[in-house]
Amino acid sequence: MVALSGEIKEIFTKTKVMPMATASKSGVPNVAPMASIQLVADDTVWIMDNYMAKTLDNLKENPVVALYFYDQDTKRCFQVKGDTEIKTSGPDYEKFRDQVRTKGHQYPAKSLIVIKITDVFECTPGKEAGKKVL
């Protein structure tokens, strides 16, 4: 199990929009910005599907993702990779759906993407860039 450090969790929480990379079964990549996102445990991220099209298709074919987050103040950044599960019902979906919908009716909250973090990589420029940290 991956357990994020305090620094990584802080940078994750400060980042308001994160690019999420997916790929189709045949390897065609897609990157989309994610804003309805929450770190719910040291190894678990929730993302709400509000407008996913290619992203959702890719997740159904290939459930592996990468997220990138960056702190403009410290210039520190990390990439997490993980395996996903798509939920359209149940207590976790309902809880996050209700949170997201408080932001406004423009957020349809169609499904919950649960990411179980498997790897964390350093992305800060320098000699440690690309190093697996967890």
N, C-alpha and C positions, 0 to 999 in steps of 0.2 A: 504494500500500500504506500502511496506517495503522501507525504505530510508536508505541506507548504510551510516555508519559514515565515516569520513575522514580516520581514521585508517584502517578500514576494506577495503576501496577502495584502499588504498596505498598497503596493503599486497596483495590484489588480483592482482593489476597491476604488482607488483614485481615478482609474481610467474609465471614462464615460462611454466611449465607443471603441469596440475592438474588431479588427478584421478577423474573420473566421474563414479558414481554407478548408475546402472539401474537394473530393474528386469522384468522378463517376467510376463505375466498375471498370471501364476501359481506360481510365487514367486522365480523362479530360478535367482540368482544374476549374475551380470557381472560388472566388473570394468575395465575401459580402460583409458589410458593416453590421455589427450586432450591438444594440443599445439596451434591449430588455434582457439584462444579464445579471446574474447574482452568484456569488461564491457561497454555497450553502454548507460546505464542510471542507476540511483540508484537502479532500480528494474529489470533490463534486461541484460542478458548475451547472446552473440552470440557465437556459436561454429560451425565451418565448418566441415561437414562430408567429410573427404577425404578418409578414409579407413574403415568406420564403417560397421560391419556385424551383430554380435550379438547385439551390442548397438542399431543399427537402428531397428532391429527386435523387441527388447524390447520396444523401444520408441513408435512403432506403436501399441503395445499391451497395454502398461502401460506408460503414458506420464510423470510420476513423476521421478525426478532425484535428486541426491545429488552430490555436488562438495566439495572438500577439498582443502584448500590452506594454506601455511605455510611460515613464514618468518624465515629463518635460522639465521639471525642476532639477532632478538628480541625474537625468540622462540615462537612467537605468532601464533596462527592458528585458523581458523574458518571453519565451514561447512555451506553451503547454500543448501537449498532444494527449488525445484520449479517445476512448470508445464511447459511442452514443447509444441512447435508447430514446425512442419517440413515444410520448404518452399523450393520449387525447382524453383521458379520464383518470379518475382516482384522486386521492387527497393532495398529492404533490402538485398535480396539474391544476386542480381547483384553487389551491392556495396561491400559486403564482399567477394564475389567470386573474384572480380577484385583485391582486396587487397591481398588475399591469393595467387592468381596466380602470383603475382609479386615475390614471394619467389622462384618460379621455376615450371617447367613442371611436377614435381613429385607430385604436389598437384592438384588432379582432381576437387576439390571443387564441390562435387555432390549435396549437399543440405545444407541448413542453419538450424541449430537447435536454435530456440529462446526459452530461458528459462526466465520465469517470476518468480522472486524470491518470495517465500512465507514465508520462515523462515530462520533465521540465528542462529547458535549455537556456543558457545565458545568451543574450542577444546584444548586450552592451558592447560597443566597439572596443577593440583591444585584443590582447593575447588570449583572453578567456572566451571570446565570442565563439558560439557554436558548441561550447562544452556542455555536456549533460550534467546538470546539477542535482537532479533527483530522478 
